[in-house]
Amino acid sequence: MSNVTRRSFFGLGLKVSVVGAAALGLGACAKQPAASSTACADASNLNASEQSLRASFKYVEQSADPAKVCGGCEFFTADASGSACGDCKILTGAANSLGYCTSWAARAAALPA
């Protein structure tokens, strides 16, 4: 039979827990968006209705598909200053030109003059 005491068993469990938590914390840091992405609307400044609307359309600040970004969407109006933020008719407020939501619709091609 092994000479493992309850105290050493729980001590080992604590060490494993701390290492696991640290690994998860570092993994979360690695998944953060690039520093160049801009959060155009601070979620804490949105009212409950605006937050619910963004959640229901699954809005994200950084699109997973580079071909489907807010900047190429029919409902997005770019900021005149050239910033990454613009205005979305669906979300009724600020949106990131590199963002995406499930209401994304390709911008209609301009008709020749």
CNS distance restraints for C-alpha pairs under 8 A (distance, minus, plus):
assign (resid   4 and name CA) (resid   8 and name CA) 6.47 0.50 0.50
assign (resid   4 and name CA) (resid   9 and name CA) 6.61 0.50 0.50
assign (resid   5 and name CA) (resid   9 and name CA) 6.19 0.50 0.50
assign (resid   6 and name CA) (resid  10 and name CA) 6.20 0.50 0.50
assign (resid   7 and name CA) (resid  11 and name CA) 6.10 0.50 0.50
assign (resid   8 and name CA) (resid  12 and name CA) 6.14 0.50 0.50
assign (resid   9 and name CA) (resid  13 and name CA) 6.34 0.50 0.50
assign (resid  10 and name CA) (resid  14 and name CA) 6.19 0.50 0.50
assign (resid  11 and name CA) (resid  15 and name CA) 6.39 0.50 0.50
assign (resid  12 and name CA) (resid  16 and name CA) 6.27 0.50 0.50
assign (resid  13 and name CA) (resid  17 and name CA) 6.19 0.50 0.50
assign (resid  14 and name CA) (resid  18 and name CA) 6.26 0.50 0.50
assign (resid  15 and name CA) (resid  19 and name CA) 6.26 0.50 0.50
assign (resid  16 and name CA) (resid  20 and name CA) 6.06 0.50 0.50
assign (resid  17 and name CA) (resid  21 and name CA) 6.11 0.50 0.50
assign (resid  18 and name CA) (resid  22 and name CA) 6.18 0.50 0.50
assign (resid  19 and name CA) (resid  23 and name CA) 6.21 0.50 0.50
assign (resid  20 and name CA) (resid  24 and name CA) 6.27 0.50 0.50
assign (resid  21 and name CA) (resid  25 and name CA) 6.14 0.50 0.50
assign (resid  22 and name CA) (resid  26 and name CA) 6.22 0.50 0.50
assign (resid  23 and name CA) (resid  27 and name CA) 6.11 0.50 0.50
assign (resid  24 and name CA) (resid  28 and name CA) 6.21 0.50 0.50
assign (resid  25 and name CA) (resid  29 and name CA) 6.48 0.50 0.50
assign (resid  26 and name CA) (resid  30 and name CA) 6.47 0.50 0.50
assign (resid  27 and name CA) (resid  31 and name CA) 6.62 0.50 0.50
assign (resid  28 and name CA) (resid  32 and name CA) 6.88 0.50 0.50
assign (resid  33 and name CA) (resid  37 and name CA) 6.58 0.50 0.50
assign (resid  33 and name CA) (resid  62 and name CA) 7.41 0.50 0.50
assign (resid  37 and name CA) (resid  61 and name CA) 7.58 0.50 0.50
assign (resid  37 and name CA) (resid  62 and name CA) 7.15 0.50 0.50
assign (resid  37 and name CA) (resid  98 and name CA) 7.76 0.50 0.50
assign (resid  38 and name CA) (resid  61 and name CA) 7.48 0.50 0.50
assign (resid  38 and name CA) (resid  84 and name CA) 6.81 0.50 0.50
assign (resid  38 and name CA) (resid  85 and name CA) 7.56 0.50 0.50
assign (resid  38 and name CA) (resid  96 and name CA) 6.85 0.50 0.50
assign (resid  39 and name CA) (resid  61 and name CA) 6.46 0.50 0.50
assign (resid  39 and name CA) (resid  96 and name CA) 6.86 0.50 0.50
assign (resid  40 and name CA) (resid  61 and name CA) 7.87 0.50 0.50
assign (resid  40 and name CA) (resid  84 and name CA) 7.89 0.50 0.50
assign (resid  40 and name CA) (resid  85 and name CA) 5.54 0.50 0.50
assign (resid  40 and name CA) (resid  86 and name CA) 7.98 0.50 0.50
assign (resid  40 and name CA) (resid  94 and name CA) 5.85 0.50 0.50
assign (resid  40 and name CA) (resid  95 and name CA) 5.64 0.50 0.50
assign (resid  40 and name CA) (resid  96 and name CA) 5.61 0.50 0.50
assign (resid  41 and name CA) (resid  45 and name CA) 7.53 0.50 0.50
assign (resid  41 and name CA) (resid  46 and name CA) 7.60 0.50 0.50
assign (resid  41 and name CA) (resid  93 and name CA) 7.97 0.50 0.50
assign (resid  41 and name CA) (resid  94 and name CA) 5.72 0.50 0.50
assign (resid  41 and name CA) (resid  95 and name CA) 6.75 0.50 0.50
assign (resid  42 and name CA) (resid  46 and name CA) 6.91 0.50 0.50
assign (resid  43 and name CA) (resid  51 and name CA) 7.04 0.50 0.50
assign (resid  46 and name CA) (resid  50 and name CA) 5.74 0.50 0.50
assign (resid  46 and name CA) (resid  51 and name CA) 6.06 0.50 0.50
assign (resid  47 and name CA) (resid  51 and name CA) 6.26 0.50 0.50
assign (resid  48 and name CA) (resid  52 and name CA) 6.02 0.50 0.50
assign (resid  49 and name CA) (resid  53 and name CA) 6.13 0.50 0.50
assign (resid  50 and name CA) (resid  54 and name CA) 6.28 0.50 0.50
assign (resid  50 and name CA) (resid  91 and name CA) 7.26 0.50 0.50
assign (resid  50 and name CA) (resid  92 and name CA) 7.85 0.50 0.50
assign (resid  51 and name CA) (resid  55 and name CA) 6.16 0.50 0.50
assign (resid  52 and name CA) (resid  56 and name CA) 6.03 0.50 0.50
assign (resid  53 and name CA) (resid  57 and name CA) 6.31 0.50 0.50
assign (resid  53 and name CA) (resid  91 and name CA) 6.61 0.50 0.50
assign (resid  54 and name CA) (resid  58 and name CA) 5.93 0.50 0.50
assign (resid  54 and name CA) (resid  59 and name CA) 5.23 0.50 0.50
assign (resid  54 and name CA) (resid  91 and name CA) 6.43 0.50 0.50
assign (resid  54 and name CA) (resid 101 and name CA) 7.98 0.50 0.50
assign (resid  55 and name CA) (resid  59 and name CA) 6.33 0.50 0.50
assign (resid  57 and name CA) (resid 101 and name CA) 5.43 0.50 0.50
assign (resid  57 and name CA) (resid 102 and name CA) 5.19 0.50 0.50
assign (resid  57 and name CA) (resid 103 and name CA) 6.57 0.50 0.50
assign (resid  58 and name CA) (resid 100 and name CA) 8.00 0.50 0.50
assign (resid  58 and name CA) (resid 101 and name CA) 5.40 0.50 0.50
assign (resid  58 and name CA) (resid 102 and name CA) 6.22 0.50 0.50
assign (resid  59 and name CA) (resid  99 and name CA) 7.16 0.50 0.50
assign (resid  59 and name CA) (resid 100 and name CA) 5.59 0.50 0.50
assign (resid  59 and name CA) (resid 101 and name CA) 4.23 0.50 0.50
assign (resid  59 and name CA) (resid 102 and name CA) 7.20 0.50 0.50
assign (resid  60 and name CA) (resid  99 and name CA) 5.45 0.50 0.50
assign (resid  60 and name CA) (resid 100 and name CA) 5.49 0.50 0.50
assign (resid  60 and name CA) (resid 101 and name CA) 6.52 0.50 0.50
assign (resid  61 and name CA) (resid  95 and name CA) 7.43 0.50 0.50
assign (resid  61 and name CA) (resid  96 and name CA) 5.70 0.50 0.50
assign (resid  61 and name CA) (resid  98 and name CA) 6.50 0.50 0.50
assign (resid  61 and name CA) (resid  99 and name CA) 4.15 0.50 0.50
assign (resid  61 and name CA) (resid 100 and name CA) 6.69 0.50 0.50
assign (resid  62 and name CA) (resid  96 and name CA) 7.67 0.50 0.50
assign (resid  62 and name CA) (resid  98 and name CA) 5.36 0.50 0.50
assign (resid  62 and name CA) (resid  99 and name CA) 4.40 0.50 0.50
assign (resid  62 and name CA) (resid 100 and name CA) 6.69 0.50 0.50
assign (resid  63 and name CA) (resid  68 and name CA) 6.90 0.50 0.50
assign (resid  63 and name CA) (resid  69 and name CA) 5.89 0.50 0.50
assign (resid  63 and name CA) (resid  98 and name CA) 6.05 0.50 0.50
assign (resid  63 and name CA) (resid  99 and name CA) 4.85 0.50 0.50
assign (resid  63 and name CA) (resid 100 and name CA) 4.97 0.50 0.50
assign (resid  65 and name CA) (resid  69 and name CA) 7.21 0.50 0.50
assign (resid  66 and name CA) (resid  98 and name CA) 7.96 0.50 0.50
assign (resid  67 and name CA) (resid  72 and name CA) 7.97 0.50 0.50
assign (resid  68 and name CA) (resid  72 and name CA) 6.75 0.50 0.50
assign (resid  68 and name CA) (resid  73 and name CA) 7.57 0.50 0.50
assign (resid  68 and name CA) (resid 100 and name CA) 6.74 0.50 0.50
assign (resid  68 and name CA) (resid 104 and name CA) 7.19 0.50 0.50
assign (resid  68 and name CA) (resid 106 and name CA) 7.74 0.50 0.50
assign (resid  69 and name CA) (resid  73 and name CA) 6.71 0.50 0.50
assign (resid  69 and name CA) (resid  97 and name CA) 6.41 0.50 0.50
assign (resid  69 and name CA) (resid  98 and name CA) 5.06 0.50 0.50
assign (resid  69 and name CA) (resid  99 and name CA) 5.36 0.50 0.50
assign (resid  69 and name CA) (resid 100 and name CA) 5.24 0.50 0.50
assign (resid  69 and name CA) (resid 104 and name CA) 7.78 0.50 0.50
assign (resid  70 and name CA) (resid  75 and name CA) 7.94 0.50 0.50
assign (resid  70 and name CA) (resid  76 and name CA) 5.98 0.50 0.50
assign (resid  70 and name CA) (resid  95 and name CA) 7.49 0.50 0.50
assign (resid  70 and name CA) (resid  96 and name CA) 6.74 0.50 0.50
assign (resid  70 and name CA) (resid  97 and name CA) 4.77 0.50 0.50
assign (resid  70 and name CA) (resid  98 and name CA) 5.79 0.50 0.50
assign (resid  70 and name CA) (resid  99 and name CA) 5.29 0.50 0.50
assign (resid  70 and name CA) (resid 100 and name CA) 5.49 0.50 0.50
assign (resid  70 and name CA) (resid 101 and name CA) 7.86 0.50 0.50
assign (resid  70 and name CA) (resid 104 and name CA) 7.11 0.50 0.50
assign (resid  71 and name CA) (resid  76 and name CA) 6.30 0.50 0.50
assign (resid  71 and name CA) (resid  77 and name CA) 7.70 0.50 0.50
assign (resid  71 and name CA) (resid  78 and name CA) 6.98 0.50 0.50
assign (resid  71 and name CA) (resid  96 and name CA) 7.88 0.50 0.50
assign (resid  71 and name CA) (resid  97 and name CA) 4.37 0.50 0.50
assign (resid  71 and name CA) (resid  98 and name CA) 6.39 0.50 0.50
assign (resid  71 and name CA) (resid  99 and name CA) 7.91 0.50 0.50
assign (resid  72 and name CA) (resid  76 and name CA) 7.50 0.50 0.50
assign (resid  72 and name CA) (resid  97 and name CA) 7.99 0.50 0.50
assign (resid  72 and name CA) (resid 106 and name CA) 6.06 0.50 0.50
assign (resid  72 and name CA) (resid 107 and name CA) 5.64 0.50 0.50
assign (resid  73 and name CA) (resid 104 and name CA) 5.78 0.50 0.50
assign (resid  73 and name CA) (resid 105 and name CA) 5.18 0.50 0.50
assign (resid  73 and name CA) (resid 106 and name CA) 4.89 0.50 0.50
assign (resid  73 and name CA) (resid 107 and name CA) 4.84 0.50 0.50
assign (resid  74 and name CA) (resid 104 and name CA) 7.59 0.50 0.50
assign (resid  74 and name CA) (resid 105 and name CA) 5.64 0.50 0.50
assign (resid  74 and name CA) (resid 106 and name CA) 5.74 0.50 0.50
assign (resid  74 and name CA) (resid 107 and name CA) 4.07 0.50 0.50
assign (resid  74 and name CA) (resid 108 and name CA) 6.68 0.50 0.50
assign (resid  75 and name CA) (resid  88 and name CA) 5.64 0.50 0.50
assign (resid  75 and name CA) (resid  89 and name CA) 5.28 0.50 0.50
assign (resid  75 and name CA) (resid  90 and name CA) 6.57 0.50 0.50
assign (resid  75 and name CA) (resid 104 and name CA) 7.72 0.50 0.50
assign (resid  75 and name CA) (resid 105 and name CA) 7.40 0.50 0.50
assign (resid  75 and name CA) (resid 107 and name CA) 7.81 0.50 0.50
assign (resid  76 and name CA) (resid  86 and name CA) 6.81 0.50 0.50
assign (resid  76 and name CA) (resid  87 and name CA) 5.72 0.50 0.50
assign (resid  76 and name CA) (resid  88 and name CA) 4.61 0.50 0.50
assign (resid  76 and name CA) (resid  89 and name CA) 6.55 0.50 0.50
assign (resid  76 and name CA) (resid  95 and name CA) 7.94 0.50 0.50
assign (resid  76 and name CA) (resid  97 and name CA) 7.88 0.50 0.50
assign (resid  77 and name CA) (resid  86 and name CA) 5.60 0.50 0.50
assign (resid  77 and name CA) (resid  87 and name CA) 5.13 0.50 0.50
assign (resid  77 and name CA) (resid  88 and name CA) 6.40 0.50 0.50
assign (resid  78 and name CA) (resid  82 and name CA) 7.31 0.50 0.50
assign (resid  78 and name CA) (resid  84 and name CA) 7.91 0.50 0.50
assign (resid  78 and name CA) (resid  85 and name CA) 6.91 0.50 0.50
assign (resid  78 and name CA) (resid  86 and name CA) 4.45 0.50 0.50
assign (resid  78 and name CA) (resid  87 and name CA) 6.52 0.50 0.50
assign (resid  78 and name CA) (resid  97 and name CA) 7.30 0.50 0.50
assign (resid  79 and name CA) (resid  83 and name CA) 6.07 0.50 0.50
assign (resid  79 and name CA) (resid  84 and name CA) 7.52 0.50 0.50
assign (resid  79 and name CA) (resid  85 and name CA) 6.16 0.50 0.50
assign (resid  79 and name CA) (resid  86 and name CA) 4.62 0.50 0.50
assign (resid  79 and name CA) (resid  87 and name CA) 7.21 0.50 0.50
assign (resid  84 and name CA) (resid  96 and name CA) 5.79 0.50 0.50
assign (resid  84 and name CA) (resid  97 and name CA) 5.38 0.50 0.50
assign (resid  84 and name CA) (resid  98 and name CA) 7.39 0.50 0.50
assign (resid  85 and name CA) (resid  94 and name CA) 6.48 0.50 0.50
assign (resid  85 and name CA) (resid  95 and name CA) 5.64 0.50 0.50
assign (resid  85 and name CA) (resid  96 and name CA) 4.59 0.50 0.50
assign (resid  85 and name CA) (resid  97 and name CA) 5.76 0.50 0.50
assign (resid  86 and name CA) (resid  94 and name CA) 5.61 0.50 0.50
assign (resid  86 and name CA) (resid  95 and name CA) 5.45 0.50 0.50
assign (resid  86 and name CA) (resid  96 and name CA) 6.26 0.50 0.50
assign (resid  86 and name CA) (resid  97 and name CA) 6.45 0.50 0.50
assign (resid  87 and name CA) (resid  92 and name CA) 7.30 0.50 0.50
assign (resid  87 and name CA) (resid  93 and name CA) 5.38 0.50 0.50
assign (resid  87 and name CA) (resid  94 and name CA) 4.66 0.50 0.50
assign (resid  87 and name CA) (resid  95 and name CA) 5.66 0.50 0.50
assign (resid  88 and name CA) (resid  92 and name CA) 5.61 0.50 0.50
assign (resid  88 and name CA) (resid  93 and name CA) 5.56 0.50 0.50
assign (resid  88 and name CA) (resid  94 and name CA) 6.19 0.50 0.50
assign (resid  88 and name CA) (resid  95 and name CA) 5.98 0.50 0.50
assign (resid  89 and name CA) (resid  93 and name CA) 7.11 0.50 0.50
assign (resid  90 and name CA) (resid 103 and name CA) 7.65 0.50 0.50
assign (resid  91 and name CA) (resid  95 and name CA) 7.75 0.50 0.50
assign (resid  95 and name CA) (resid  99 and name CA) 6.89 0.50 0.50
assign (resid 100 and name CA) (resid 104 and name CA) 6.74 0.50 0.50
